[in-house]
Amino acid sequence: MKKWEKQTMKIAALGAMALTLAGCATAKSSSSQGNNPGKTIKIGVNMELSGSAAGYGEQQKQGIQLAVKKINKSGGIKVGGTKKKIQLVIRDNKTSNTTAASVAAQLVNNDKVVAVVGPATTSAGTAAIPNMTKAAVPSVSPSATDPDYTLQKSGKVQKYIFRACYQNNFQGATAATFVTKNLKAKRVAILTDNSSDYGTGLTKAFKKQYQGTVVSSQTFQEGDKDFNAILTALKHKKIDAIYAPGYYSEIGLIVKQARQAGIKAPIVGSDGMADAKLAQIAGKSNATNVYYTTPFSTKASATNKVASKFMSAYKAKYGSTAPTFSALAYDSVYMIKAAIEKEGSANSVKIADGLAKLKNFKGVTGTTTIDKQHNPEKTISIEQLTNGVVSKVYNVK
């Protein structure tokens, strides 16, 4: 009996020791000191380079590469008393939430990056958050616009999650104010892309702010091609404007079919329309009396020296006018650079601290200050298209 008791106590002691060691390992993981740089500063790119959002991802990759090239050409990022060059590690998340999470794990655990730019979309970015947080590595999304993206379910801020773009609620509310005050539209029809939080979030914010009457509220899905039934119904209603938040692929067709149906009312949308492909899909003559909110306007940025240099460099490198998403991605890299230089360290935890303290950052898309919820406070623009070309810009603070 005594022998059995001794054996039992021995096993219990070993078990307790194992639990203690396991506890230490867990504690070490949860209080991670993050990743540190080596000879270079590794920055990861978790981006939609294939799949449905590849168009946006490719534009952002171009902006990222342009920023890194410029920084490295000048010697790199100043870390304390030395300068280190950036080494990009680019991975394709294929516009898949599962893949985005896997890419995040690869970047922080295998590649040992100290910061990540991307993903482009809110859903892919949200999927990546657990792995970024566990490794204590910050990410800056150029274009994840859902209001809750940087927040935990409890409402507390996600320590390692930031963005360079404004939220949907700000964008939707700005559009509503513009429609009311600038377009004097008292009766509005709404066409919403309800296949993602992007469209539904914008619509919710618009409705909350709009002071007129919503005559009709219809929905569509990503990939839809024929909007004639919805537009025919709207033609017989008295409307002063149409609010259609979504991406250029569907909104371009809505603009085209609305004009072909004889609807001449202003069509107002969101930053997903800020692409030259919108006019290509709609037809240049149809893309008239069309407006959209955007964080970056080439016309508005003409007086911004940082933006002017960026636009010239982009034109020289890629042979076209810089799109909004390239500008946001370019700024995302420079936000990380500013954070490193502010903290005097390229440790990933320190970079997150620096991003959280970012104030009056002079970027391509304007002057940015990061608020307590890791959102940028910055100016928003509304571009007006006439015959497929930006003819006027309204700046809204």
PEGIUR-V400752 format. One record per backbone hydrogen bond with DSSP energy under -0.5 kcal/mol. NH is the residue of the N-H (numbers start at 0). CO is the residue of the C=O. If there is no record, write none. Layout:
nh=NH co=CO
nh=NH co=CO
//
This chain:
nh=4 co=0
nh=5 co=1
nh=6 co=2
nh=7 co=3
nh=8 co=4
nh=9 co=5
nh=10 co=6
nh=11 co=7
nh=12 co=8
nh=13 co=9
nh=14 co=10
nh=15 co=11
nh=16 co=12
nh=17 co=13
nh=18 co=14
nh=19 co=15
nh=20 co=16
nh=21 co=17
nh=22 co=18
nh=23 co=19
nh=24 co=20
nh=25 co=21
nh=26 co=22
nh=27 co=23
nh=28 co=24
nh=29 co=25
nh=30 co=26
nh=31 co=28
nh=37 co=39
nh=40 co=84
nh=41 co=39
nh=42 co=40
nh=42 co=86
nh=43 co=114
nh=44 co=88
nh=45 co=116
nh=46 co=44
nh=46 co=90
nh=48 co=46
nh=53 co=50
nh=55 co=52
nh=56 co=52
nh=57 co=53
nh=58 co=54
nh=59 co=55
nh=60 co=56
nh=61 co=57
nh=62 co=58
nh=63 co=59
nh=64 co=60
nh=65 co=61
nh=66 co=62
nh=67 co=63
nh=68 co=64
nh=69 co=65
nh=70 co=66
nh=71 co=67
nh=72 co=68
nh=73 co=69
nh=74 co=71
nh=75 co=70
nh=76 co=83
nh=78 co=76
nh=78 co=81
nh=79 co=77
nh=81 co=78
nh=83 co=76
nh=86 co=40
nh=87 co=85
nh=88 co=42
nh=89 co=87
nh=90 co=44
nh=92 co=46
nh=92 co=90
nh=93 co=46
nh=95 co=92
nh=99 co=95
nh=100 co=96
nh=101 co=97
nh=102 co=98
nh=103 co=99
nh=104 co=100
nh=105 co=101
nh=106 co=102
nh=107 co=103
nh=108 co=104
nh=109 co=104
nh=109 co=105
nh=110 co=105
nh=112 co=106
nh=113 co=41
nh=114 co=41
nh=115 co=137
nh=116 co=43
nh=117 co=115
nh=117 co=139
nh=118 co=45
nh=124 co=120
nh=125 co=121
nh=126 co=122
nh=127 co=123
nh=128 co=124
nh=128 co=125
nh=131 co=127
nh=132 co=128
nh=133 co=129
nh=134 co=130
nh=135 co=131
nh=135 co=132
nh=136 co=131
nh=137 co=113
nh=138 co=159
nh=139 co=115
nh=140 co=138
nh=140 co=161
nh=141 co=139
nh=144 co=142
nh=148 co=145
nh=150 co=147
nh=151 co=155
nh=154 co=151
nh=157 co=149
nh=158 co=156
nh=160 co=157
nh=161 co=138
nh=161 co=159
nh=162 co=373
nh=163 co=140
nh=164 co=140
nh=167 co=144
nh=170 co=166
nh=171 co=167
nh=172 co=168
nh=173 co=169
nh=174 co=170
nh=175 co=171
nh=176 co=172
nh=177 co=173
nh=178 co=174
nh=179 co=175
nh=180 co=176
nh=181 co=177
nh=182 co=177
nh=184 co=178
nh=185 co=183
nh=187 co=212
nh=188 co=240
nh=189 co=215
nh=190 co=242
nh=191 co=189
nh=191 co=217
nh=192 co=244
nh=193 co=191
nh=193 co=219
nh=195 co=192
nh=199 co=195
nh=200 co=196
nh=201 co=197
nh=202 co=198
nh=203 co=199
nh=204 co=200
nh=205 co=201
nh=206 co=202
nh=207 co=203
nh=208 co=204
nh=209 co=205
nh=212 co=185
nh=214 co=187
nh=214 co=212
nh=215 co=187
nh=217 co=189
nh=219 co=191
nh=223 co=220
nh=226 co=224
nh=230 co=226
nh=231 co=227
nh=232 co=228
nh=233 co=229
nh=234 co=230
nh=235 co=231
nh=235 co=232
nh=236 co=233
nh=238 co=236
nh=239 co=186
nh=240 co=186
nh=241 co=265
nh=242 co=188
nh=243 co=241
nh=243 co=267
nh=247 co=271
nh=249 co=246
nh=250 co=246
nh=251 co=247
nh=252 co=248
nh=253 co=249
nh=254 co=250
nh=255 co=251
nh=256 co=252
nh=257 co=253
nh=258 co=254
nh=259 co=255
nh=260 co=256
nh=261 co=258
nh=262 co=257
nh=263 co=261
nh=265 co=239
nh=266 co=288
nh=267 co=241
nh=267 co=265
nh=268 co=290
nh=272 co=269
nh=273 co=270
nh=274 co=272
nh=277 co=274
nh=279 co=275
nh=280 co=276
nh=281 co=277
nh=282 co=278
nh=285 co=282
nh=286 co=282
nh=287 co=285
nh=288 co=384
nh=289 co=384
nh=290 co=266
nh=291 co=382
nh=292 co=268
nh=293 co=380
nh=300 co=296
nh=301 co=298
nh=302 co=299
nh=303 co=300
nh=304 co=302
nh=307 co=303
nh=308 co=304
nh=309 co=305
nh=310 co=306
nh=311 co=307
nh=312 co=308
nh=313 co=309
nh=314 co=310
nh=315 co=311
nh=316 co=312
nh=317 co=313
nh=318 co=313
nh=318 co=314
nh=323 co=273
nh=325 co=322
nh=326 co=322
nh=327 co=323
nh=328 co=324
nh=329 co=325
nh=330 co=326
nh=331 co=327
nh=332 co=328
nh=333 co=329
nh=334 co=330
nh=335 co=331
nh=336 co=332
nh=337 co=333
nh=338 co=334
nh=339 co=335
nh=340 co=336
nh=341 co=337
nh=342 co=338
nh=343 co=339
nh=344 co=339
nh=347 co=34
nh=350 co=346
nh=351 co=347
nh=352 co=348
nh=353 co=349
nh=354 co=350
nh=355 co=351
nh=356 co=352
nh=357 co=354
nh=360 co=367
nh=362 co=360
nh=362 co=365
nh=365 co=362
nh=367 co=360
nh=368 co=376
nh=369 co=357
nh=370 co=374
nh=373 co=370
nh=375 co=164
nh=376 co=368
nh=377 co=375
nh=379 co=395
nh=380 co=293
nh=381 co=393
nh=382 co=291
nh=383 co=391
nh=384 co=289
nh=385 co=388
nh=387 co=286
nh=388 co=385
nh=390 co=383
nh=390 co=388
nh=391 co=383
nh=393 co=381
nh=395 co=379
nh=395 co=393
//
